[in-house]
Amino acid sequence: MHSPYHTRLLSIPLILFTSALSAQTIVPAPTGESDGEIVRLDRYKVVGDNALGIGDITLQSTGLPASVSIIDHDSLERTNFTGDFGGLLRRVPGIMAHNLNQGDTGTSIKMRGFLTRTHGADVAVYVDGIAQNLPSSALSDGMNDLSWLTPEMIERIEVIKGPFSALYGNQNRAGAVNIVTRSVAPDASARVDAGSHGYLHGALTASGQTRGVQGLFAADARHSDGYRDHADSDRLSLFGKTSILHADGVWAARAAFQRAYWNASGMLRLGDLRSGAVSARDRDPYTAPAWGEATRASLVFTRAPARSEEGWNASLGYEYYERTRAVGATATNLNVLYDRRDILGARALRNFLVGNRGSLTVGLEGRYDRGDAESRLWSDNVPTTNYAFNYDLDLLAYGAFVQAQWKLANALKLVGGIRADGFDYDIGNRRQPDASATYSRPVFTPRIGLVLTPASRLEIFANYGQGFRPPASNELSPYSGTGPLDAPGGASVSGLESSTVGSFDLGLRFGFAPGWRFSVEGYHTENDDETTQVSPGVYENVGETTRDGWEVQLEWLPAKNLSLYAGYARIVRARIDTAAPGTADRLSVPGDTWKAGLAYTLTLAETRLILLNADAYYISGIPYFLSGVLHHARPYARYDFRAAYEMKRWQFTLGLTWQPIKNSSEVAYASGGDLALDPRPECEVIAGVRFAF
């Protein structure tokens, strides 16, 4: 399963060169006068996180009575990006988003106190209307893997905190992330970057538009030796999209492909680091060397209204997904996690406008997952006949939703919605066939909210919403220990309900002076049926949990070329309300989170442009459980600086990341009775050059 390193590395420039040749068929970007009208097909109004306008009637998430952040393409391009999608979300207040630095293990997007399930399993993620979460995965149920996306492929990212949009379904307990891909770029370009720890990056973008047709192609190849021993990685991503304006709709087709390989260094114990038994750059000495590889390919068709929000939006997509991840178990053994899926996804919604007073959105959504999930024991790098689990998955999910907005008065808007979702799961347990399971049970989740606009610069909102996730394969067909296939014993679990949360939000947005924006939100989330493991291989709905917190952000635009922001988030309460006496009753949540930054643009004569960005990110404590007691590891701090100098067709960039706190990282857990973490380098530098054709 694991290809030789030198073969992998040589294959990337060959594929990239072949892709570059194919890009020549795309219509070149027009220069000067065009022989037809150039139509910009991306007709979305992108607003900042604290911009007023929540009281407008709009299908976009900015009209929800909730905390919503929009990251536009310009912001993405001004981010220090080295392949971790979570880094694109770092500026959003209250968000912890990162990769585990152990290969392409999924994008961990955590918010609103939902951190007990890894890899973003409590956040619904959609790309162009197609759901991305894997409902049952060998690694983490509900996880998403967004490593195939790069900034050149993304038009905008919408982050919705809380389960307040009826347009997003499964896994939408903490919130949702909606990603829209780009249809066109202003020019064709080639880019090369080099940085610390053997980081190399090459990218090619070709784009054009004419007579209502747009095309975009992006190829991206990355290699890194890694900061730590046995942490090298290679990744190739290809993306192509064509859009056409026909009648009153924009029709688009996009294709994407990714191939990735990596080695993983594992975690290190804090006691070993302090004693000098290991250095921060060593790999885990207690487990066998870990590794992984992944292949994915997708084809998606979309349709959207061309000139207004009224009309049909539709998405239809297929994806092939295959990933192997070997995780060290002992000094000689590996647990090899394997996923292979064929995934079909579809969504259609019709938006009706009632003048400028209201709107009604109705829609249907479906997803079909067919494939395998397994965890197999390898000894001395050779597969054995023993498995922790081996599932044959046949998973069908479907839903219908309605969302309405109505202005009761000029200063008062009501928003309401409901989803009805169903599941037909057929889970074949190859290791213990007697534990095979079927599941078919609906779930209904309502939303309602109000927006009050007493003044042009003041908006107050309140809402209530429910989000859910259905039981996963290992909950319906549990496992324990390891053994051969077709072993006797085991039993399925019946009666599990979808884990449903109810969340209340109250907030305001205030523009108290020209150029100033202030927002604050408080939330209270209750989970009456959290699914948890009560004994080896046994899952029940037993947990009643409460999460309370608040977030605040201040934005200042003192000049057209300068913007500053600061944000703070605090989770006040995160507890298991029904915990038995003497057991842990606290949930794993981080300490206080601070974010701040600035962006500056300086335009000089002769088409010269200087772009400067600086961002600071600080978490006062990283949570982990040790012997049933919640602890917080050392604080984590990160500072990012990026400068770009543009002159005519050339752009030169320099990026710096500083992580000054020793023996600290964004992830921590217990191992061998001690804190385990992934040490980060104190300083990383990346420099690059881009040429526009």
ROBA-96469 format. One record per residue (C-alpha): x, y, z. Coordinates in steps of 0.5 Angstrom, whole numbers, plus 2048, in hexadecimal, padded with zeros to 3 digits. Layout:
N
XYZ/...
//
This chain:
693
800800800/806805801/80A8077FB/8118087FB/81380F7FD/8178117F7/81280E7F2/80D8127F5/8118197F5/8138187EE/80C8177EC/80981D7EE/80D8227E9/80B81D7E3/80481E7E5/8048257E6/8088267DF/8028227DC/7FD8267DF/80082C7DD/80082A7D6/7F88287D6/7F782F7D9/7F98327D2/7F28317D0/7EF8357D5/7EC83C7D2/7F28417D3/7F08477D7/7EE84D7D3/7F28537D2/7F085A7D0/7E985A7CC/7E58537CC/7E18517C6/7DB84F7CB/7D88517D2/7DC84E7D7/7D884C7DD/7DA84B7E4/7D68457E6/7D88457ED/7D384A7EF/7D384A7F7/7D484F7FC/7D984E800/7D9852807/7DE85280D/7DD84E813/7DA855817/7D7858811/7D085A812/7CA85780E/7C8851812/7C1854811/7C185480A/7BC84E806/7C284A803/7C3843802/7CA844804/7CD84280B/7CE84980C/7C684A80D/7C6845813/7C484781A/7CB84481C/7D384581C/7D5844815/7DC846812/7DE84680B/7E5845808/7E5848801/7EB8467FC/7EF84C7FE/7F084A805/7F1843803/7F78457FE/7FA84A804/7FB844809/80184080A/7FF839807/803833807/7FE82E806/7FA82E80C/7F283080A/7F1831812/7F6837811/7F183B80D/7EC83B813/7F183E818/7EE845818/7E7843819/7E6844821/7E483E825/7E7839820/7EC834821/7EE83181A/7F482D819/7F7827816/7FA82281B/801822818/80181B817/7FF81B80F/7F981C80C/7F481A812/7EF81E810/7ED826812/7EC827819/7E682D819/7E482E821/7E0833823/7DA834829/7DE82F82E/7DD829829/7E482782A/7E382082C/7E281D825/7E881E821/7E982081A/7E3824819/7DE81F81B/7D982481E/7D9829818/7D6828812/7DA82A80C/7D882B805/7DB82C7FE/7D782F7F8/7D182C7FC/7D48257FD/7D5823804/7DC821806/7DB81D80C/7DC81680C/7D7813811/7DB80D813/7E280D812/7E8808814/7EB80E817/7E681281A/7DE812819/7DC818816/7E381B814/7E481F80E/7EA820809/7EB826806/7F3825804/7F18257FD/7EF82D7FD/7F48327FC/7F383A7FC/7F383A7F4/7ED8367F4/7E883A7F9/7E48407F8/7E28407FF/7E183C806/7DA83E80A/7DB83C811/7D483B815/7D583A81D/7CF836820/7CA83281C/7C683781A/7C5836812/7C0831810/7C4830809/7CA82C80D/7C8825810/7CC81F812/7D2821817/7CF828818/7CF828820/7D582E821/7D483181A/7D5831813/7DA83380E/7D8834807/7DE835801/7DC8387FA/7E28367F5/7E483B7F0/7E283C7E9/7E78407E6/7EE8447E8/7F084B7E6/7F68487E2/7FA8417E1/8008417E5/80683C7E8/80883C7EF/80E8397F2/80F8397FA/8158367FE/815836806/81883380C/81982C80D/81982A806/81282D804/81282E7FC/80B8307F9/8098317F2/8038347EF/8008357E8/7F98397E7/7F683A7E0/7F083E7DF/7EB8417DA/7E48447D8/7E18467D2/7DA8467CF/7D78447D6/7DC83E7D7/7E183D7DC/7E68397DE/7EB8377E3/7F18327E4/7F58327EA/7FB82D7EB/7FF82D7F2/8048287F4/8088287FB/80D8257FF/810826806/81582280A/812824810/814827816/81582081A/81881A818/814815814/80F81B812/81081C80A/80A81D806/80881D7FE/8028207FB/7FF8217F5/7F88257F3/7F58267ED/7EF82A7EC/7EB82C7E6/7E48307E5/7E08337DF/7DA8377E0/7D58397DB/7CF83E7DB/7C983B7D8/7C283F7D8/7C18417DF/7C683C7E2/7CD83B7E3/7CF8347E2/7D68317E4/7DA82B7E4/7E08297E8/7E58247E9/7EA8237EE/7F081E7F0/7F581D7F5/7FA8187F7/7FE8187FE/803814801/806816808/80A81380E/808815815/80C81681B/807815821/807819827/80C81982D/80B819834/80D81F838/81181C83D/816819838/816820835/81882383C/81D81E83E/82181E837/81F817835/81C81982E/81D82082B/817824828/819821821/81981A822/813815821/80F811826/81480C828/80F80882B/80B806825/80D80381E/80E809818/80780B816/80580D80F/7FF80E80A/7FD80F803/7F7812800/7F38127F9/7ED8167F7/7E98187F1/7E381C7F0/7DE81E7EB/7D98247ED/7D38277E9/7D082D7EB/7CA8327E9/7C98397EC/7C583F7EA/7C88447E6/7C684B7E8/7C284A7EF/7C18457F5/7BB8437F2/7BA83C7EF/7BD8367EF/7C48347F2/7C682D7F1/7CC8287F2/7CE8217F0/7D581E7F1/7D98177F1/7DF8167F5/7E48107F6/7E78107FC/7ED80C7FF/7F280D804/7F6808809/7F980B80F/7FE807813/7FE80981B/80480681F/801801825/8077FE828/80F7FE826/80D7F9820/8067F981F/8027FE81B/7FA7FF81B/7F9800813/7F2804812/7EF80480B/7E9807808/7E7806801/7E08097FF/7DC80B7F9/7D88117FB/7D28147F7/7CF81B7F9/7CA81F7F7/7C68257F9/7C082A7F6/7BD8307F9/7B88357F6/7B883C7F9/7B28407F8/7B28487FA/7AC84C7FC/7AE8537FA/7B38557FF/7AF853805/7B184C805/7B3845802/7B283E802/7B7838801/7B5831800/7BA82B7FE/7BC8247FE/7C2821800/7C581A7FF/7CC816800/7CE80F7FF/7D480C801/7D68057FF/7DD802801/7E17FF807/7E480280D/7E97FD811/7EF7FD816/7F47F8815/7FA7F681A/8017F6816/8077F2819/80E7F4817/80B7F8811/8077F280F/7FF7F180F/7FC7EC814/7F67E8814/7F37EC81A/7EF7F281A/7EC7F781F/7E67F881A/7E47F7812/7DE7FA810/7DA7F9809/7D6800809/7D0801805/7CD808808/7C880C805/7C6813808/7C0818806/7BD81E808/7B8823806/7B882A809/7B5831809/7B783880B/7B383E80B/7B584680C/7B084B80D/7B085280F/7AB854814/7AD85B814/7B285F811/7B685E817/7B4857819/7B6850815/7B3849817/7B7843815/7B583C815/7B6835813/7B682E814/7B9827811/7B7820811/7BC81B810/7BC81480F/7C180E80F/7C280780C/7C880480E/7CA7FD80D/7D17FB810/7D47F580F/7D97F3814/7DE7EE811/7E27ED817/7DC7EB81C/7D67EA817/7D17E981D/7D27F081E/7D07F3817/7CB7F8818/7C57FC814/7C3803816/7BD807814/7BA80C818/7B8814816/7BA81A81A/7B782181A/7BB82781C/7B782E81C/7BA83581C/7B783C81D/7BA84381E/7B984A81E/7BD85081C/7BC85781F/7BF85D81B/7BD863820/7C286881C/7C6867816/7CC865819/7C986181F/7C785A81E/7C5855823/7C384E822/7C1848826/7BF841824/7BE839826/7C1834821/7C282C821/7C782881E/7C882181E/7CD81B81C/7CA81481B/7CD80E81E/7D480B81B/7D6804819/7DA80381F/7D4805823/7CF801820/7D47FB81F/7D97FB824/7DF7F8825/7E57F782A/7EC7F482A/7EE7F0824/7ED7EA820/7EC7E6819/7E77E7814/7E07E3815/7E17E281D/7DB7E0821/7D87E5826/7D67EC826/7D07F0826/7CD7F6823/7CA7FC827/7C37FE826/7BF804828/7C4809827/7C1810825/7C5815821/7C9819826/7C5820826/7C7827829/7C382D82A/7C783482A/7C583B82C/7C884182A/7C884882B/7CC84D828/7CD854825/7D1858820/7D285F821/7D686481C/7D786A821/7DB86E81D/7DD86E816/7E2869815/7E186581B/7DD85F81C/7DC85B822/7D8854823/7D7850829/7D384982A/7D1845830/7CF83E82F/7CC838833/7CC831830/7C882B833/7C9824831/7C481F834/7C6819830/7CE81982F/7D081282D/7D680F831/7D9809832/7D7806839/7DB800839/7E07FC834/7DC7FC82D/7D57FE830/7D280582F/7CC808831/7C980F831/7CA811839/7CE818839/7CA81E83A/7CF824839/7CF82B839/7D4830836/7D4838837/7D883D834/7D9844831/7DD84782C/7DF84E82A/7E2852824/7E4859822/7E685B81B/7E986281A/7EA865813/7EE86B814/7F086C80C/7EE869806/7F5865806/7F586380D/7F185E811/7F185C818/7EE85681C/7EE853823/7E984D826/7E884A82C/7E584382E/7E3840835/7E0839836/7DD83B83D/7DA83483E/7DA82D83B/7D882783F/7D582183F/7CE822843/7CD81B845/7D4818846/7D481384C/7D6815853/7DE815853/7DF81584B/7E181A847/7DC81F845/7E0824841/7E082483A/7E7825836/7E782D834/7ED832833/7EE838837/7ED83F835/7EE84082E/7F184782B/7F2849824/7F5850821/7F885281B/7F8858815/7F985880E/7FC85E80A/7FC860803/801865800/8018677F9/80786A7F5/80886D7EE/8098687E8/8048637EA/8088617F1/80485E7F7/80685C7FE/802858802/803857809/7FF85280E/801850815/7FC84C81A/7FD849821/7F9843824/7FA84182B/7F683B82F/7F783C836/7F7834837/7F682E833/7F1829836/7F3821837/7F081C83C/7F5818841/7F3813845/7EC815844/7ED81C846/7ED822842/7F4826841/7F682C83D/7FD82B83A/802831839/7FF837835/80083882D/80283E829/80383F822/80584581E/804846817/80784B812/80784C80B/809851806/8088517FF/80B8567F9/8088567F3/80B85A7EC/8078597E6/8078517E5/80B84F7EA/80A84E7F2/80F84C7F7/80D84A7FE/810849805/80C84580A/80E844811/80B840817/80D84081E/80B83B823/80F83E82A/80C83982F/811833830/80E82C830/80782F82E/80282D829/7FB82D827/7F9826828/7FB82282F/7F981C832/7FB817837/800811835/80380C83A/801810840/80481783D/80281D839/80381B832/80482182C/807822826/80C828827/80C82D822/81283181F/814838822/81583B81B/813839814/81483E80E/81183D807/813841801/8108417FA/80F8447F3/8098457EE/8098467E7/8038487E4/8028477DC/
//
